[in-house]
């Protein structure tokens, strides 16, 4: 399936708004989870490695669960209520263990709440992200993703405000606010989008009468056996770019202290200008991607990412490192907007888009888990001074992957 043609239909602004609100709702909870649960665990655990291992558990659960839940949502998408029962039901269930986290007075009870939340929340996380494919036509999905990613980036601000204003006054209230906001915003999204579901989704199913796949494994086999190899190549590219980005974000603070001579706090702020640049650039990039095509836009983003790394390597000063982070963040924005849409566009049928969202999670989460370790291993060999150059080498490999994929898409 190829959907790189210029837009011919107008994007529904209201549909994008409510899908963005739905994704924003769940991501607000995840951001607060990442910010405050480690502190809860530290009350019982002294090992930072063990805390990190527990916090990484949700990524493992996502890899295991999301393809299956995506497949289940695909089977429900053509029904009267669509994917919404999975999303609303999952949110109601996940809210309970999340709100109970500060009430747990023992480590086993705390771990039980953390595990239950991560398990349930991963069950509907990818399903919520797939909503955009139900209400936005294929040629407008990159533009829609731009607004969604911009909205998601604001969740960090919401999480920070709750931490700043509420945590020290009432920890139990602080843990109650994010799930309440999630339920409220998902409820509003369902109220406004649920009534559109039958008309929006069934119209596309009539245009796409392909046979459904009986299981996620059938979808994976179809992906691997794709004669062009484009889908598998894109999955590898997603793994590589997600790994590069995760590695850069994870190791930038020690790079700042070891190479730039900054304090830990100042080094931790090196990524802030890049975050602002991401927020400013993501929507314009989304609109440009509609003209360029998703794969080509990602390829340009990888190129800018590598240029940013080389700038930081050649001139290892705080000012040039900030410029480097701005360039890499804009390059990453091109990936964040287009990668999932590009994978959807290569799917054999729109009936498996939820499953493909799960497969995207498999590739990106695996890359995010392994990327910091791989880049860290090169730092052990060459020293911190060469970290950005080492990352640029990985980036060049990723650029070659997307160049090959872009050529296959144009032949």
N, C-alpha and C positions, 0 to 999 in steps of 0.2 A: 504494500500500500504506500503510495507516495502522496504527501500532502504539502509539498513545498511550494505549490503554486500561490500566486498572489491572492489576497483575500477578495472574495466576491460577495460575501455576506457580512452584514454589520454585526459587530459583537454586542451582545446584550449587557449593558452596563450594570443593570440591576442583578442579573444572574451572577456576574463576576463579583459584585459587591457581597452578595450573600454567601457565595462559595469562599471568598476571602475571609469573611467573618467566621465561617465554620472552621477553616484551617487555623485561623488566628486563635480560636477558642481552645483547640487542643494543644497548640504549640505553647500557649501561655502556661498551661499546666506543666508541660515538659520542661520549660525553661526554669520555672520555680523549683521543680524537682531536682534539676541538675545543680541549681544554686544552693539549695538548703539541705537536701538529704545527706550529702557528705558530712555536714556539721552534726547532724543527728547520729550518724554512724560513729563519728569520732568520740562520742560520749562513751562508747563501749569498746572501741577498737583503737589501738595505738599505731597499728601498721598502716601507713599511707598506701602501700601496695595492695593490701587487702581491701581497703576502702575503694581504691580504684577498680579492683577486680569486681566488686559488687556493683559499682556504678556502671561498669561496662556490660553487666548482665543484660540490660535492656536491649543492647545492640544484638546480642546473640539470640535473644528471644524474637527480635524483629526478623532476623534472617530465617528463623525456623517457622514462625507463625504467619507472617504477612503474605507470602505467596498463597497459602491455603485459604486464608480469610479473603484475599483478593479474588480467588477463584469462586468462593462461596458467594461473594457479592456480585460477581459476574452472572452467576446463575439466577440471582434474584433481581438483577437490574431490569429485566424485561417485565417484571411483575408490576402490580398496581402501586406498591409502596417502594419499590426499588431497593437501593442500598441503605435507606434511612433506618430501618429497624436495627441493623447491625450497629450503625453509628450511635443512635440515640440510646439503644439498650446498653451498648458497651460503655458509653459515657456515664450513664446512671450507675452501672456496676463499679466502674473504675473510681468514681468519686468517693465511694465509701472507704476503701483502704487508704486512699490518699489523705482524706481528712483525719483518719485515725492515727496517722504516723506520729504526731507529737504526743499522743496519749499513751503510746507504748512504753512501758517501764522496764522492759527486759530486751536483750538483744534478739532472742528467738522471735518474740512478738513483733519487734520492729522489722526484722528480716521477712517475716511472713507478710506484713503489710506492703513492704517494698516489692517483694516478688509478685504478690497478687496484683498490685497496681501495674507493674511493668508488663505482666502477662496479659491482663485485660486491655490495657491501653494500646498495646501493640496490635491487638486484634482488630481495632477499628482505625488505627492511625493511617495506614495506607489506603483504606477504603474511603476515608474523608478526602484524602488527596486526589482520589480518582473522580470525585464529584465533578470536577471541571470538565471532564470528558463527556459527562451526561448532559450538561447544560450549555456547553460552548462548542461550536462547530470546529472541525479539525484545523481549518486555516487560521482560526483566531486563538488557538490555545496558547501559543507562545506569548501573545499580548496579554492574555488572561493571567498566565503564569508570572508575568512581570509584576502585576498588581498584587498577586498572591504573595510572592516573595518579598515585596516591599512591606506588605502587611505583617508577614511573619517576622521580619527584622525588627519591627516595633515591639514584638513580644518581650524582647530583652529589656526594653525600657519599662514595660509593665511589671515584669518580674523584679526588676531593680527597685522600683518604687514601693512595691509591697514589702520587699526586704528592708528598705530604708525606713519606711514609715510605720510598719506594723510589727515586724518580727520581734524587736526588743520590747514592745509593749505587751503583745499577746501572741505567743507562738501558735497556740491552737487556732486563733482567729486568722492568722496569716496563712495557715494550711487549709483553712476552710474557704478563703476567698477565691483562689484559682479554680477549684472544681465548681463552685457556685457560678462563677463567670462563664465557665465552659458550658454548663448546663443551660444557662440563660441564653447565651449566644447561639449554641447549637439548636435550641428550641426555636429561636427566632428564624434561623436559617431554614429549618424544616418547615415552619409555618409559611414562609414565603416561596420556598422552592418545591416543597413536597407536592403542591397542587399542580405544578408544571411538569411533574415527573413523567406521567404517562404519555402526554403529548410529545415531550422532547425526546424521550428515549425510544418509544415505540416507533416513532417516525424514522429514526435512524436504523432500527432493526429491520424495518421493511425494506430499506435500501441495502441492507447488508444481511442477506438471508443465509449466511454461511453456517455450516454445522458446528455446534458447540463442542468443545473439547471436554472429555469426561473427567479429567483430573489435571492438577498442576503439572504432573509428570508428563502428560501428553503434550502440554504446552511447551515444556522444556525440550522434549524430544523434537518437536517441530522446529524450535529455535535452533537447535544444534544441527538439524538436517537441512536447514535453509541452504539451497544451492549457491546463493551468492555469498554466504558467510557474513552478510552485513550485520545481522542482529547480534551474533556472537562477538564480532569485532567491536560493535558499539558497547556491549557489556564490558569487554576488556578495557575500552577507553574510559568508561564510567568508573571502573575500579581504579584505574591509574590516576585520573584527575581528582577523584574524591580522596585518594590516598595522599596525593601531593598537598592538597589543601589542608587536610587534617594534620599532616606532618609539620607544615609551615606554622599553623596556628599553635600546635603543641610545643614546638621548640623555639618559638620566637623570643619568649621571655629569657630563657637561659642564654640564647644568642646575644641578646641585648646586654646582659651582665658580663658575659665572657669576652665578647669582641668589642662592644661599644663602650664598656666601662660604666654602664648605667646602674642605678639602684634597681632593686627588684620591682618596686612600684612603678618607676618610670619606664622600665623595660616592658612591664605588663600593659602599659598604655600605648605601645607602638602600634597596636592593631586598631586603635580607635579611629584615626583618620581614614583607614581603609574601610571600616564599617560605614562611616558616613558616605564615602565615595560609592560604596555598594548601593546604599539606599537611594542616592541621587541618580545613579546610572542605570539601575535595573529596569525601570519602565521604558526609557528611550531605547535601551538594548532590545527589549522585548518587541517594540514596534519595528526596529531595524531588522530583527530576525525574521519577521514575516516576509520581508523582501529578499533577504539573503538565503533563507532556508536554515533549518535548525543545525544541521551538521556543519555547514560552512561557518555559521556564526560561532559555534563551539570552537572550530579550528582557529578562527581569528582570536578568540578568547584565550586559547592555549598559547598562541604566539605572543600575545600581550603579557600573559603570565610569565613566560620565559624571559621576555625583555625586562620586566620588572625585577626578576631575580638577578639578572646580569647587572642591572643598574646598581642594585644594592651590593653586589659582590665587588664591582669595580671601585665603588666609592663607599667604604664602610664607615660612614658617619651617621649620627642620629637623623639629621635632616634628609640625607639621601635614602636612608632606610625607610623613613616615613613615605617618601615618594615611591619607593619600591613597593611598600605595602598597599599604597593607593592603586598602583598599576596592576598588581596581582589581584586585588579585590575586584577591580573592574573586569579583569579577565575571567575571574571566577563567576562573576555575575552572568556572563554569557553562557557559561556552563549550567549554572543553577536554573536559569530560565528555560533552557532548551533541551537538556539531557533527557528528562522524562518524556517530553513531547516527542522528541526524535525517536525514542524507543516505542512510544505509542504508534507513531506513524509507520514503523516497520512491522507492527503486529499484523498477523495474517487476517484478522477480523476485529472489529470493534467489540466483539463479544468476549474478548479476553483482556481488556485493558486493565481491569483490576488485578488480574494475575501478573500482568506485565509491570504494574506498579510495585507488586511484591518482589518481582525479579530485579527491578531497579534497586530496591532496598538491599537485596542480597549483594549486588555488585558494589553499591556505594558504602554500605556498612562494613563489608569485608575490606575494602580499600581503606576506610577510615581507621579500622582496627590495626591493619598491618603497616600503613604508611609511616606513622611515627617511628616504628621499630626499624624499618628499612632505612629511613633517612638518618636515624640515630646511629645505626651501624656504620654508615659512611662517615659520620662525624667522628666516631671512635677511631676510624682508620686515618682520616686526614686532618682532624682538628676542627674546632668551631669556626675558624676563619673561612673555611671552604664550604660551610653548610649551604649557602645560597647557590654556589656553583654546582654542588652535588645535586641540589633540587632542580637546577636548570637542566642538568643532564637527564634526569627522570622526565622533566617537562618536554625535552626534545623527543624522547621516545614516544610520549603521548601525542605530541604534534604529528609525528610520523604515522601513528595509528589513525588519527582523524583525517590526515591528508589522504591516506589510502581509502578510508571509508568515503570521503567526499568524492573521490574519483569513481568509486563504484556506484555512487548515487547518481552520477551524471552520465554514466555509460549505459 
